[in-house]
Amino acid sequence: MDAVRLIGASRRALAGSGGTVEVVAEAWQAQALAQAIGSRFAVSGPPELRGEALGLTELAGRGCGVLDAPPRDMADLRAAQLTELGDARESLLCLGGLLGEVGIALVGIACAADDQGRYWQCMEAIDAADESRDRVLEMLRRLAARDQGVVERGSATG
């Protein structure tokens, strides 16, 4: 399945999650998907994005690690269903939106946490989601700079 469709499925699942356990599980799924997308960009994406994509992969992996909530059945792992990136810009825009929504959902869980462990787990996961989103935004900036360079070179020859 392409990245945009998987991100859409993750956004819907996160929006539909009710309790703490479901929100944390969906946040884990989103970080795992960000890790898979980052890995794909690092291997086969535009060369300008590869360094940032590696950083995204590492940060999203950290986000999964602090949440420690993988699905019980690996067949439910959305990241494993990723088959193609599709349009790089659209995939990154959607992923940035998802990571922002994850951060907001985790803020709600952290505010309602009745124990310090859950609170700090959420705070670390919020930080990882925010840093992952920053990488996505930098990747978008680099894509725009590359596209601008192509437009400038094209108009100079015309």
TIDREN-875373 format. One record per residue: x, y, z of N, C-alpha, C in turn. Coordinates in steps of 0.2 Angstrom, whole numbers, padded with zeros to 4 digits, always signed. Example, Ala and Ser with C-alpha at 12.3 -4.5 7.8 and 13.67 -1.06 7.14 Angstrom:
BEGIN
+0066-0028+0039+0062-0022+0039+0066-0016+0039+0064-0011+0035+0068-0005+0036+0064+0000+0039
REM end
This chain:
BEGIN
+0004-0006+0000+0000+0000+0000+0004+0006+0000+0002+0011-0003+0006+0017-0004+0006+0021+0003+0011+0026+0004+0012+0029+0010+0006+0033+0012+0003+0037+0007-0002+0042+0009-0008+0038+0011-0010+0032+0008-0015+0028+0011-0014+0026+0018-0008+0023+0019-0007+0021+0026-0007+0026+0031-0004+0032+0029-0005+0038+0034-0012+0040+0035-0016+0040+0030-0023+0041+0031-0026+0036+0035-0025+0030+0035-0027+0024+0039-0025+0026+0046-0019+0028+0047-0016+0029+0054-0020+0035+0057-0021+0040+0053-0024+0046+0055-0032+0045+0058-0035+0041+0054-0042+0039+0056-0042+0034+0062-0037+0030+0062-0037+0025+0068-0035+0029+0075-0030+0034+0074-0029+0039+0080-0035+0043+0082-0038+0046+0077-0044+0050+0079-0050+0045+0082-0050+0039+0080-0055+0035+0083-0053+0031+0089-0047+0032+0091-0045+0029+0097-0048+0032+0103-0050+0028+0108-0053+0031+0114-0049+0032+0120-0047+0026+0123-0043+0026+0129-0036+0027+0128-0032+0027+0134-0025+0028+0134-0022+0023+0130-0024+0016+0131-0020+0011+0128-0021+0011+0121-0027+0013+0118-0028+0014+0111-0024+0020+0108-0024+0025+0111-0020+0031+0109-0012+0029+0109-0010+0026+0114-0003+0024+0114-0001+0019+0109-0006+0015+0108-0004+0010+0102-0004+0013+0095-0009+0018+0094-0009+0021+0088-0003+0026+0087-0001+0029+0092+0005+0033+0092+0011+0029+0090+0012+0023+0093+0017+0018+0091+0017+0016+0084+0010+0015+0081+0010+0013+0074+0012+0019+0070+0010+0025+0072+0012+0031+0068+0020+0031+0068+0023+0031+0073+0030+0031+0074+0034+0025+0069+0031+0019+0070+0033+0014+0066+0033+0015+0058+0027+0019+0056+0026+0020+0050+0031+0026+0047+0032+0031+0052+0037+0036+0050+0044+0033+0049+0045+0028+0054+0052+0025+0053+0053+0021+0046+0047+0018+0044+0047+0014+0038+0048+0019+0032+0044+0024+0032+0044+0029+0027+0051+0032+0027+0054+0034+0032+0061+0037+0033+0066+0032+0030+0065+0026+0031+0070+0021+0029+0069+0020+0021+0063+0020+0018+0062+0020+0011+0065+0026+0008+0064+0032+0011+0067+0038+0008+0075+0038+0008+0078+0035+0013+0085+0035+0014+0088+0030+0009+0084+0025+0007+0087+0020+0002+0085+0022-0005+0079+0024-0006+0077+0025-0013+0074+0032-0015+0075+0037-0010+0072+0043-0011+0077+0048-0015+0075+0054-0016+0079+0059-0019+0086+0060-0015+0091+0060-0018+0098+0061-0014+0098+0066-0009+0094+0072-0010+0095+0077-0006+0091+0076+0001+0087+0071+0001+0083+0069+0007+0086+0063+0011+0091+0060+0009+0094+0054+0012+0096+0055+0019+0100+0060+0020+0103+0061+0027+0097+0063+0032+0093+0067+0030+0087+0069+0034+0083+0062+0035+0082+0058+0030+0078+0052+0031+0081+0047+0036+0087+0047+0036+0091+0043+0041+0089+0045+0048+0090+0052+0049+0088+0055+0055+0081+0053+0057+0076+0054+0052+0069+0052+0053+0068+0045+0056+0072+0041+0052+0071+0033+0054+0074+0032+0061+0079+0036+0063+0082+0035+0070+0077+0038+0075+0075+0044+0074+0070+0047+0079+0063+0043+0080+0061+0041+0074+0054+0037+0074+0055+0031+0078+0061+0028+0077+0063+0022+0081+0063+0023+0088+0066+0029+0090+0066+0031+0097+0059+0031+0100+0054+0034+0096+0047+0035+0097+0044+0029+0099+0046+0024+0095+0043+0017+0096+0046+0014+0102+0052+0015+0103+0055+0012+0109+0053+0015+0116+0051+0021+0116+0049+0024+0122+0041+0022+0124+0038+0021+0118+0031+0019+0119+0030+0011+0121+0034+0007+0118+0034+0000+0120+0027-0003+0119+0023-0002+0114+0017-0004+0113+0015-0007+0106+0020-0012+0104+0018-0015+0097+0012-0018+0097+0009-0019+0091+0003-0023+0090+0004-0030+0092-0001-0033+0095+0000-0040+0097+0001-0045+0091-0002-0043+0085-0002-0047+0079+0002-0043+0074+0008-0045+0072+0012-0041+0067+0008-0040+0061+0003-0044+0059-0001-0043+0053-0004-0036+0054-0005-0034+0060-0009-0027+0061-0004-0021+0060+0002-0023+0059+0007-0017+0059+0007-0014+0052+0004-0008+0052+0003-0004+0046+0010-0003+0042+0015-0002+0046+0022+0000+0042+0024-0006+0038+0022-0012+0040+0024-0018+0036+0020-0018+0029+0015-0014+0029+0011-0014+0023+0013-0009+0018+0019-0005+0019+0021+0000+0015+0025-0003+0009+0022-0002+0003+0025-0005-0003+0028+0001-0008+0026+0007-0007+0028+0012-0011+0027+0019-0008+0032+0024-0009+0031+0031-0006+0026+0035-0010+0026+0034-0017+0021+0038-0020+0025+0045-0021+0021+0050-0022+0023+0057-0022+0027+0059-0016+0033+0061-0016+0037+0062-0010+0034+0068-0007+0032+0073-0010+0030+0079-0006+0023+0078-0003+0019+0074-0006+0012+0073-0003+0013+0068+0003+0018+0063+0002+0019+0058+0007+0022+0062+0014+0026+0067+0012+0029+0070+0018+0024+0075+0021+0020+0078+0017+0015+0083+0020+0010+0079+0025+0008+0073+0022+0003+0069+0026+0007+0066+0032+0013+0064+0032+0017+0062+0037+0018+0067+0043+0019+0073+0041+0020+0078+0045+0014+0080+0049+0008+0079+0046+0002+0080+0049+0000+0075+0054+0002+0069+0052+0001+0063+0057+0005+0064+0063+0011+0066+0062+0016+0066+0068+0013+0072+0072+0011+0077+0070+0008+0083+0074+0002+0080+0078-0003+0077+0074-0008+0074+0078-0006+0069+0083-0001+0065+0082+0001+0061+0087+0003+0065+0094+0007+0070+0092+0010+0074+0098+0004+0077+0102-0001+0079+0098-0007+0082+0102-0011+0077+0106-0012+0071+0103-0015+0065+0107-0011+0063+0113-0005+0063+0112-0001+0061+0118-0001+0067+0123-0001+0073+0121-0002+0078+0127-0008+0077+0131-0014+0075+0128-0020+0073+0131-0019+0068+0136-0015+0063+0134-0014+0057+0138-0009+0059+0144-0004+0063+0143+0001+0065+0148-0003+0069+0153-0008+0074+0151-0011+0078+0155-0016+0074+0160-0018+0068+0158-0023+0064+0161-0019+0059+0165-0013+0058+0164-0009+0052+0167-0010+0053+0175-0011+0047+0178-0011+0047+0185-0005+0044+0189+0000+0042+0184+0006+0040+0187+0012+0043+0183+0018+0044+0187+0023+0047+0184+0026+0043+0178+0026+0037+0178+0029+0033+0173+0025+0034+0166+0019+0034+0166+0015+0036+0160+0016+0043+0158+0016+0048+0162+0017+0054+0161+0024+0055+0157+0029+0053+0160+0036+0053+0157+0037+0049+0150+0033+0044+0150+0033+0040+0144+0030+0044+0138+0025+0048+0140+0021+0052+0135+0026+0058+0133+0029+0061+0138+0033+0067+0137+0039+0065+0132+0042+0059+0133+0047+0057+0128+0045+0055+0121+0039+0052+0121+0036+0051+0115+0034+0057+0111+0031+0062+0115+0029+0069+0112+0036+0072+0109+0041+0072+0112+0048+0074+0110+0050+0071+0104+0049+0064+0104+0051+0060+0098+0047+0062+0092+0040+0063+0093+0036+0064+0087+0037+0071+0085+0039+0076+0089+0040+0083+0087+0047+0083+0083+0052+0080+0086+0058+0079+0082+0058+0076+0075+0054+0071+0075+0052+0067+0069+0049+0072+0064+0044+0076+0066+0040+0081+0062+0045+0086+0060+0050+0088+0064+0055+0093+0062+0059+0090+0056+0061+0084+0056+0064+0081+0051+0060+0081+0044+0054+0079+0045+0049+0079+0039+0049+0086+0036+0048+0091+0040+0048+0098+0038+0055+0100+0034+0060+0098+0037+0067+0099+0033+0067+0095+0027+0064+0089+0026+0064+0086+0020+0060+0089+0015+0054+0092+0017+0050+0096+0013+0054+0102+0010+0057+0106+0015+0061+0112+0013+0066+0110+0008+0070+0104+0009+0075+0102+0004+0072+0101-0003+0066+0097-0003+0062+0096-0009+0061+0103-0013+0058+0107-0009+0056+0114-0012+0062+0117-0015+0068+0117-0011+0074+0120-0014+0076+0117-0020+0076+0110-0020+0078+0107-0026+0074+0108-0032+0067+0109-0031+0062+0110-0036+0063+0118-0039+0065+0122-0034+0066+0129-0036+0072+0130-0040+0077+0126-0038+0084+0125-0042+0082+0123-0049+0078+0118-0050+0076+0115-0057+0072+0121-0061+0068+0124-0057+0064+0130-0061+0069+0135-0063+0073+0137-0059+0078+0143-0060+0083+0141-0066+0085+0135-0066+0090+0132-0071+0086+0132-0078+0079+0130-0077+0075+0129-0083+0074+0136-0086+0072+0141-0082+0071+0147-0085+0077+0151-0088+0083+0149-0085+0089+0152-0088+0091+0150-0095+0089+0144-0096+0090+0141-0103+0085+0143-0108+0079+0145-0106+0074+0146-0110+0074+0153-0113
REM end
